[in-house]
Amino acid sequence: MEHDKFMLYGRGLGLWQNPRKSIEPDPIKYFRDDPVYLTPPKEQYFSSAPIINMERERVDSIIKNEPAIFEIAENVNAKSGKPLIELDFFDEVDANEGIIDAAATEMDLNPSLLKAVVYMESTHGYYDRLHPQNRTFRPMNISYETWGGIAQELGYTKDQIINDPVANIRTGAVILKRISARVPNPTIRKVASIYNFTGAESVTDYGARVDAISKQVLWKMR
């Protein structure tokens, strides 16, 4: 049933109070205060969805908002420690916290996940505007070549993804929301791993680090 599809694969809550496009309401209710699971189990909705583990096919499912199951295993060997390239000086959570909170509310998404990803991307990907051939853009390191379809769905141009943090963060929030909806019993570790590499089939160091950032609330540590 179409209703069942949107119960799981819907497009986020259209609560954004600005003239830009909002996306269709979604009845999924995420547990904002749960540090482990981002959404309650909904196995009944996974029974008829296809399993998709190839990177390109997962990207297509997210952009087209089509039903899918993204399998990803836990990985106890994933490293969560701080790498040398992580520089807190470049953290963009504080400057954009109001935008992040509004986007999390709009998408009914765990704000700690969204803030941890922004922290990770901005403290690791601060070189984006220095490299003439750069193709991903902070604060969420959005690749317009990959995710332009979602940006356009929200009414954004490539220039806005590059220069407007509202456009950038809302687009990233939709990606995270749709990944979460396709991962059975999604955790921050699993969702962040797929956000970084859409074809991930086990938790990566990236996902483990985002989880650690979320638990330590590193954007508040200065």
C-alpha positions in Angstrom: 0.0 0.0 0.0 1.2 3.5 -0.7 0.4 4.5 2.8 2.7 1.8 4.2 5.4 3.0 1.8 5.3 6.5 3.2 5.1 5.3 6.8 8.7 4.1 6.3 10.0 5.9 3.3 8.3 9.3 3.6 9.9 12.7 3.1 10.2 14.4 6.4 8.0 16.9 8.2 7.3 20.1 6.3 7.7 22.5 9.2 10.4 24.8 7.8 9.1 28.4 8.1 10.7 30.0 5.1 9.7 30.5 1.4 11.8 27.6 0.2 10.2 24.3 -0.7 9.3 22.0 2.1 8.9 18.2 1.7 5.8 16.1 2.2 4.8 15.1 5.8 6.1 11.9 7.2 4.5 10.1 10.1 7.7 8.4 11.2 8.5 9.4 14.8 12.2 9.3 15.7 13.4 8.9 19.3 15.4 12.1 19.7 16.5 11.2 23.3 17.6 7.7 22.5 21.4 7.7 22.2 21.5 4.3 20.3 18.5 3.8 18.1 17.2 6.5 15.9 13.9 5.0 15.1 11.7 2.2 16.5 11.8 -1.1 14.8 9.3 -1.4 11.9 10.1 -4.9 10.6 6.6 -5.2 9.2 7.5 -2.5 6.6 10.7 -4.2 5.6 9.1 -7.5 4.5 8.4 -6.5 0.9 11.2 -4.0 0.3 14.2 -5.1 -1.9 17.6 -5.5 -0.3 20.0 -3.0 -1.9 23.7 -2.9 -1.0 25.3 -1.5 -4.2 26.4 2.1 -3.8 24.8 3.5 -7.0 21.5 1.7 -6.4 21.4 3.0 -2.8 21.9 6.5 -4.0 19.1 6.1 -6.5 16.8 4.8 -3.8 17.5 7.8 -1.6 17.1 10.3 -4.3 13.9 8.8 -5.8 12.7 8.0 -2.3 11.9 4.4 -3.3 11.6 1.5 -0.8 14.7 -0.4 0.0 16.6 -2.2 2.8 20.2 -1.2 3.3 22.0 -4.0 5.1 24.9 -2.9 7.3 26.6 -5.0 10.0 28.2 -3.8 13.2 32.0 -3.8 13.3 33.6 -3.9 16.7 37.0 -3.2 15.1 35.9 0.2 13.7 38.1 2.9 15.2 36.4 5.8 17.0 39.5 7.8 18.1 40.3 11.3 17.0 42.5 11.5 13.9 45.3 14.1 13.5 43.4 15.9 10.8 40.4 16.7 13.1 40.7 20.3 14.0 38.1 21.7 16.4 38.9 25.2 15.3 36.9 24.6 12.1 33.8 23.3 13.9 30.7 24.8 12.3 28.1 23.5 14.7 28.0 26.5 16.9 27.6 29.0 14.1 24.8 27.0 12.6 23.1 25.4 15.6 19.8 27.1 15.1 19.7 25.9 11.5 20.7 22.4 12.5 18.0 22.2 15.3 15.3 23.5 12.9 16.3 21.0 10.2 16.3 18.2 12.8 12.8 19.2 13.9 11.6 19.5 10.3 12.9 16.0 9.4 12.0 14.5 12.8 15.7 13.5 13.0 17.9 12.9 16.0 19.7 16.3 16.4 22.7 14.7 17.9 23.3 12.7 14.7 23.0 15.8 12.6 25.3 17.9 14.8 27.8 15.1 15.0 27.9 14.8 11.2 28.3 18.6 10.8 31.1 18.5 13.4 32.8 15.6 11.7 32.6 17.1 8.2 33.6 20.6 9.2 36.6 19.6 11.3 37.8 17.1 8.7 36.8 18.8 5.5 37.9 22.4 6.0 39.9 22.3 2.8 36.9 22.4 0.5 37.1 26.1 -0.4 40.9 26.0 -0.8 41.0 23.2 -3.4 40.0 24.4 -6.9 38.7 21.0 -8.0 36.7 20.4 -4.8 33.3 18.7 -5.4 31.9 18.5 -1.9 30.8 21.4 0.2 30.6 22.1 4.0 29.1 22.2 6.5 27.9 18.7 5.5 30.3 18.0 2.7 27.4 17.7 0.2 28.4 16.4 -3.3 26.0 18.2 -5.7 27.0 15.8 -8.4 25.7 12.9 -6.3 22.9 14.6 -4.4 21.7 17.3 -6.7 18.4 15.5 -7.1 17.6 16.1 -3.4 18.8 19.7 -3.5 16.5 20.3 -6.5 13.6 18.7 -4.7 14.1 21.2 -2.0 14.4 24.0 -4.5 18.2 24.6 -4.2 20.8 25.3 -6.8 24.5 24.2 -6.7 25.5 27.8 -5.7 23.1 27.6 -2.7 24.6 24.3 -1.6 28.0 25.9 -1.7 27.2 29.2 0.0 23.9 28.8 1.9 24.2 26.7 5.2 20.4 26.4 5.3 20.4 24.7 1.9 23.4 22.6 2.7 22.2 21.4 6.1 18.6 20.7 5.0 19.8 18.7 2.1 22.1 16.7 4.4 19.3 16.1 6.8 17.1 14.6 4.1 19.9 12.3 3.1 20.4 11.2 6.8 16.6 10.8 7.2 16.2 8.5 4.2 19.2 6.4 5.1 17.8 6.0 8.6 14.5 4.8 7.1 16.2 2.1 5.1 18.4 0.6 7.8 16.7 -1.9 10.1 17.3 -0.7 13.7 19.5 2.1 12.6 22.2 3.4 15.0 24.3 6.5 14.6 27.3 4.3 13.8 25.4 2.6 10.9 23.7 5.6 9.5 26.8 7.8 9.6 28.8 5.0 7.9 26.4 5.0 4.9 26.3 8.8 4.8 30.0 8.8 4.3 30.1 5.9 1.9 26.7 4.9 0.5 27.9 1.4 -0.3 29.1 0.6 3.3 28.0 -2.9 4.4 29.6 -2.7 7.9 30.3 0.1 10.3 33.3 2.2 9.3 35.8 4.2 11.2 33.8 7.3 10.1 30.6 5.9 11.6 32.4 5.0 14.8 33.9 8.5 15.1 30.6 10.2 14.5 29.1 8.1 17.2 31.9 9.1 19.6 31.5 12.8 18.7 27.7 12.5 19.5 28.3 10.8 22.8 31.0 13.3 23.9 29.1 16.3 22.5 32.4 17.6 21.2 30.8 20.7 19.6 30.3 21.9 23.2 33.7 21.2 24.6 35.4 24.5 23.9 
